[in-house]
Amino acid sequence: MNLISNCISFAAQFPVLYYMFPLTAAISLVYSASRFEDPQAILKKSFRLFMQIMVFMLGVLLLLYLLSANI
Amino acid sequence: MATKNTVTSSTNDDELLDLKKNWLAAVLTWLIPGAGQIYQGRTFKGVLFGICILGMFFCGVQMGEGRPVYCYYESETGDRNRLVMRHRNYGYISQFLVGLPSIPALIQSKRFDSPANTYDLDRPIKKPFEGVVRAGVNGQQQEVVGLIELKMEPGPSGPELTGKLSGTLQASGESVELELIQSNGGEYGYPSLGRKIAADPQRLVSLEIAKVVQGPEGLGRDIMGTIPRPFHNWYQVPLQDSELQDMNARLGKRWELAMVFTWIAGLLNILAIWDAYEGPAYGLRPLIASAGGEGESSGNSQASQPSGPNTEKQIAEPVTTASTPNRPEKPSSS
């Protein structure tokens, strides 16, 4: 229990944005697992979905950065 | 007639994946994410759902210091009227989908509203105390930690709280022993003792000093601090406005994120429940095999037809081809 608490406390030091990685990974895994039965297909598809979401988020981040930049 | 829900395996055409009693599996998955899949023998998916959904839920609970799951919160309008307004926490609808881990919130809301949830003590207690000794409203404060004994004793206007504090002054290191009596509460506006059941792991204690048995003269007029509240008396208990404001002030975005984690965990469990009931969306062909081995439709006549060459190909290549007509078309992107 202390180990879990220490891990959470350690994770609490990270910026809020970093939480999107485990969040996206869990969403990708559960979504893919509800689509396919084969473990390999689940892992393959979830990795692909994870990357798609990350690229999309990065795109949005870039767009917001450009919009907020005084060019 | 007893029936069994089965689907053909995506990896082996001859192997049938037994969904067993799919309604039971769905209920089990709602109660404990992944339990239904494990009951169906789909251990990998069961463990995956369990780790992802429960992990996300409890991560959110831990981030929110155990308090993001609650049915409603209370706010008071005005100090004079003390009209308590109850506000529903609509996020709980989503949290409820996680099943058993969110059920305590329902029980705790009943306990919170019960007449037994008073500002009194059921029995004498002895707990660690952390707080301050105060010389008055604006007077000097000295931090004190120690052990406090509290009990209810008959007084002129009913039972009154009394106690004894044995502790140490943090600044000077001096030992103190104080006899305590119930304060009127009017001067500071606090009750002598916090509610028995509330959403804070710490229970408020505010008592007047009746006698300084040991310690410096003129130590103070009263003590104010907290004692630990038992886990079952604060976990998933409805929040009060002050507690909610405290969480927002202290945790900020992390409080919001904690609730988002628990909400998403609940929403993801819908997919897991569906998977337990219907099987995976793609690559498999649902069948209901009767006890006598005769194929029957599971609400779709297409499902009971024997597998033709095309169907076999579809089953053999579940990831890259479209599924049978009773299944949604596989997205072209995948």
HADDOCK unambig.tbl for C-alpha pairs under 7 A between the chains (distance, minus, plus):
assign (segid A and resid 26 and name CA) (segid B and resid 52 and name CA) 5.25 0.50 0.50
assign (segid A and resid 30 and name CA) (segid B and resid 49 and name CA) 6.17 0.50 0.50
assign (segid A and resid 30 and name CA) (segid B and resid 268 and name CA) 6.79 0.50 0.50
assign (segid A and resid 31 and name CA) (segid B and resid 271 and name CA) 7.00 0.50 0.50
assign (segid A and resid 33 and name CA) (segid B and resid 45 and name CA) 6.56 0.50 0.50
assign (segid A and resid 34 and name CA) (segid B and resid 271 and name CA) 5.98 0.50 0.50
assign (segid A and resid 34 and name CA) (segid B and resid 272 and name CA) 6.33 0.50 0.50
assign (segid A and resid 34 and name CA) (segid B and resid 275 and name CA) 5.44 0.50 0.50
assign (segid A and resid 34 and name CA) (segid B and resid 280 and name CA) 5.22 0.50 0.50
assign (segid A and resid 34 and name CA) (segid B and resid 281 and name CA) 6.54 0.50 0.50
assign (segid A and resid 35 and name CA) (segid B and resid 280 and name CA) 4.82 0.50 0.50
assign (segid A and resid 35 and name CA) (segid B and resid 281 and name CA) 4.54 0.50 0.50
assign (segid A and resid 35 and name CA) (segid B and resid 282 and name CA) 5.50 0.50 0.50
assign (segid A and resid 36 and name CA) (segid B and resid 280 and name CA) 5.23 0.50 0.50
assign (segid A and resid 36 and name CA) (segid B and resid 281 and name CA) 6.54 0.50 0.50
assign (segid A and resid 36 and name CA) (segid B and resid 282 and name CA) 5.80 0.50 0.50
assign (segid A and resid 36 and name CA) (segid B and resid 283 and name CA) 6.71 0.50 0.50
assign (segid A and resid 37 and name CA) (segid B and resid 10 and name CA) 6.73 0.50 0.50
assign (segid A and resid 37 and name CA) (segid B and resid 280 and name CA) 6.07 0.50 0.50
assign (segid A and resid 38 and name CA) (segid B and resid 10 and name CA) 6.62 0.50 0.50
